[in-house]
Structures are given as structure tokens and as C-alpha cells.
Amino acid sequence: MVLLLYHFVYAGGHPDEWGVLFSTVLCAVLFSFKKADNLMRKLYYDKRLFTMSIVVLAICAVPHLHTSAMTLAYFILAKMFYPSCSMMKEWEESKESRKYWTEHPDVLPSYYFH
């Protein structure tokens, strides 16, 4: 929703920009939770974060593709905070883990990258 709002405001302020179409279509496709979850899972296990970051910086330098760069940067940022499959599985199966994580949120980062 934040990305779609950003695209709406950007398109309103820059009506002649055609580059907003690429990233708006990507955001609209990812409005489905299942597709967005699939993308985040694929990005989570992809170890080429540095390469993706360089691509985002290069795209940002190309005229008309500012919104595409912002969209990709947002996905990279979300990738860093998306929980792993093992963490989600443990959350669903174990009530003790759920209670422990709720009472001690400071230990959550150590479980994110297992």
C-alpha cells in the first residue's frame, strides 16, 4: 500500500514520466499476499544482496526509472526483515516458542537468520 501511494503521488507530481508504469505494475501484481510472500521467500534465500543493491543504484541513475529503483530498494529492505521459513514453522507449531518470543522480543533477531 505504501508503494502504491508513493506511485500515485509521484505520478501526480510528474505527469510526463513513463517509468512509473513498470514499478506500478509490479506493485499491483504483488498486491496478492501469495505472490508477495513467494517473492519475499525467494529474495530471503538469495545471497546476492550486494549485487541487487548495485543494480538499484544503477537504475536510480537512469532517467525515468526513479520509481523502479525505489520499489526495488523497498523490496531489498523488506527482505532483510522477512522471517525465515523455519521461524514461521516454529511460530505455527510451538506455543512455547510463541509465548517466549512474545515475552522476550530481544531474542527475535537471532531466530530470523536460521
Secondary structure, DSSP 8 states (H G I E B T S, - for coil): -HHHHHHHHHHHH-TT--THHHHHHHHHHTTSHHHHHHHHHHHHT---HHHHHHHHHHHHHSTT-HHHHHHHHHHHHHHHHS--HHHHHHHHH-HHHHHHHHH-GGGHHHHHT-
